[in-house]
Amino acid sequence: KMEDVVGSFKHIKTTDRSLVWNTDLIETLELQNLLAQASITINAAEQRKESRGAHAREDFPDRDDESWMKHTLAYHKDGKTTIKYRAVHHNTLDSEMDTIPPAKRVY
């Protein structure tokens, strides 16, 4: 459904052709960016089958370190969102700081 909404952007037209203080153009560019960000957010959240920090889901209330200890990389091009992942670095870059193991956030 989100792809349909993003795809509908192709029907957007700007009528103001001025080069100074063109709010029509600015708002069109802002809408284009917001649609891309919304598509990325929705697709990335749908892929992640766990709850972690701000990525909380009611249908997956617990975190899953075995399957989801990875970074989400999202790309949006030509109206399509692509989701990829990369590993998390678990160690610090020098010996000045101890490595802190992952733990559940408890407030």
Disulfide bonds with the S-S distance in Angstrom:
none
